Amino acid sequence: MARARKLFTIGYEQTPPKAALDELQNAGIKLLVDVRAVVSSRRPGFSKNQLAAALDERGIGYIHMKGLGTPKEGRLAARSGDMQSLQRIYAKHLKTPQAKEELDELSALVTKAGPVCILCYERDHRHCHRKWIAEIIEDRNGVKTENLLPKQL
């Protein structure tokens, strides 16, 4: 019986870099897709270049899809706990040409790149825009989503 394909998500909030990398490696991830609008991080090890290098050492590819990041007003809504505003702002954002193009690219990668994981900051996927990205990819690709939870600090 064929194994159902999966899309993974992960948030690195309250997580040491090694724990996040171990979780990705243990899940068999081949490609990490960073869906943060801003790829710098105050958390050591999670800025774009550091993260890409650490992933490469473990044989995991890295790609940044800025067009799938949350616009500034959405990030402000998320920080204030206003998930309704975040969802409204992000739904509008997903209609932009760059977001549409990158959703198509992500959909293709999930099909051909082996196990793919999308990354953002928030630990709980229910409080993050990656939840809506995953739902779109589930519908398009017929995959199931698994949300990885690395060990916390």
C-alpha positions as CSV (number, residue, x, y, z in Angstrom):
1,M,0.0,0.0,0.0
2,A,1.4,3.4,-1.0
3,R,2.3,5.7,1.9
4,A,0.2,8.9,2.0
5,R,2.3,12.0,1.2
6,K,2.6,14.6,3.9
7,L,3.4,18.3,4.2
8,F,5.1,19.3,7.4
9,T,5.1,22.6,9.2
10,I,7.3,23.8,12.1
11,G,7.6,26.9,14.2
12,Y,10.8,27.7,16.1
13,E,9.3,29.8,18.9
14,Q,11.0,28.8,22.2
15,T,13.1,26.2,20.5
16,P,16.9,25.9,20.3
17,P,18.2,25.5,16.8
18,K,19.6,22.0,17.4
19,A,16.1,20.8,18.6
20,A,14.4,22.2,15.4
21,L,17.1,20.7,13.2
22,D,16.9,17.3,14.9
23,E,13.1,17.4,14.5
24,L,13.4,18.1,10.8
25,Q,16.0,15.4,10.3
26,N,14.0,12.8,12.3
27,A,10.9,13.5,10.2
28,G,13.0,12.9,7.0
29,I,12.5,16.4,5.7
30,K,14.4,17.0,2.4
31,L,13.4,20.7,1.8
32,L,12.6,23.5,4.3
33,V,10.5,26.3,2.8
34,D,10.8,29.4,4.9
35,V,7.5,31.4,4.7
36,R,8.6,34.3,6.8
37,A,8.4,37.8,5.3
38,V,11.4,38.8,7.3
39,V,14.2,36.2,7.4
40,S,16.3,37.9,10.0
41,S,15.7,36.6,13.6
42,R,16.7,37.7,17.0
43,R,16.9,34.0,17.8
44,P,20.5,32.8,17.1
45,G,20.5,30.2,14.4
46,F,17.3,31.1,12.7
47,S,18.3,34.0,10.4
48,K,18.3,32.9,6.8
49,N,22.0,32.4,6.1
50,Q,22.7,30.6,9.5
51,L,19.6,28.4,9.1
52,A,20.4,27.5,5.4
53,A,24.0,26.6,6.4
54,A,22.9,24.4,9.3
55,L,20.3,22.7,7.1
56,D,22.8,22.1,4.4
57,E,25.1,20.3,6.9
58,R,22.2,17.9,7.5
59,G,21.4,17.4,3.8
60,I,18.2,19.4,4.0
61,G,17.6,22.0,1.3
62,Y,16.4,25.5,2.0
63,I,14.3,28.0,0.0
64,H,12.8,31.3,1.1
65,M,9.4,32.2,-0.3
66,K,9.0,35.8,0.8
67,G,5.7,36.2,-1.1
68,L,4.1,33.7,1.3
69,G,5.2,35.8,4.3
70,T,2.7,37.8,6.3
71,P,2.5,41.5,5.5
72,K,3.5,43.9,8.3
73,E,-0.1,44.7,9.3
74,G,-0.8,41.0,9.6
75,R,2.3,40.4,11.8
76,L,1.0,43.3,14.0
77,A,-2.4,41.7,14.2
78,A,-0.8,38.3,15.2
79,R,1.3,39.9,17.9
80,S,-1.8,41.5,19.4
81,G,-3.7,38.1,19.3
82,D,-6.2,39.3,16.7
83,M,-6.4,36.2,14.6
84,Q,-9.5,37.4,12.7
85,S,-7.6,40.4,11.4
86,L,-4.6,38.3,10.6
87,Q,-6.8,35.9,8.6
88,R,-8.5,38.7,6.7
89,I,-5.2,40.4,5.9
90,Y,-3.5,37.2,4.9
91,A,-6.4,36.1,2.7
92,K,-6.1,39.4,0.8
93,H,-2.4,38.9,0.5
94,L,-2.7,35.5,-1.0
95,K,-4.4,37.1,-4.0
96,T,-1.3,39.0,-4.9
97,P,0.6,37.8,-8.0
98,Q,3.8,36.9,-6.0
99,A,1.8,34.9,-3.4
100,K,-0.1,33.0,-6.1
101,E,3.1,32.3,-8.0
102,E,4.8,31.0,-4.8
103,L,1.8,28.9,-3.8
104,D,2.1,27.2,-7.3
105,E,5.8,26.7,-6.8
106,L,5.3,25.3,-3.3
107,S,2.6,22.9,-4.6
108,A,5.0,21.6,-7.3
109,L,7.8,21.2,-4.7
110,V,5.6,19.1,-2.4
111,T,4.9,16.8,-5.3
112,K,8.5,16.4,-6.5
113,A,11.0,17.4,-3.8
114,G,10.3,14.7,-1.2
115,P,9.2,15.5,2.3
116,V,8.7,19.3,2.5
117,C,8.3,21.4,5.6
118,I,7.2,25.0,5.9
119,L,8.7,27.1,8.6
120,C,7.6,30.2,10.5
121,Y,8.2,31.6,14.0
122,E,5.0,30.7,15.9
123,R,5.2,27.4,17.7
124,D,1.5,26.7,17.5
125,H,0.5,26.4,13.8
126,R,-3.1,27.4,14.7
127,H,-1.8,30.9,15.5
128,C,0.3,31.2,12.3
129,H,-0.3,31.9,8.7
130,R,1.4,28.7,7.7
131,K,-1.9,26.9,8.8
132,W,-3.7,28.5,5.8
133,I,-0.8,27.8,3.4
134,A,-0.9,24.1,4.5
135,E,-4.7,24.0,4.0
136,I,-4.3,25.2,0.4
137,I,-1.6,22.7,-0.3
138,E,-3.6,19.9,1.2
139,D,-6.5,20.8,-1.1
140,R,-4.4,21.1,-4.2
141,N,-2.1,18.1,-3.7
142,G,-4.2,15.7,-1.6
143,V,-1.6,15.6,1.1
144,K,-2.0,15.5,4.9
145,T,-0.3,18.0,7.1
146,E,1.8,17.1,10.2
147,N,2.8,19.9,12.5
148,L,6.2,19.2,14.1
149,L,6.8,20.3,17.7
150,P,10.5,20.4,18.5
151,K,11.6,20.4,22.2
152,Q,11.3,23.8,23.8
153,L,13.9,25.7,25.8
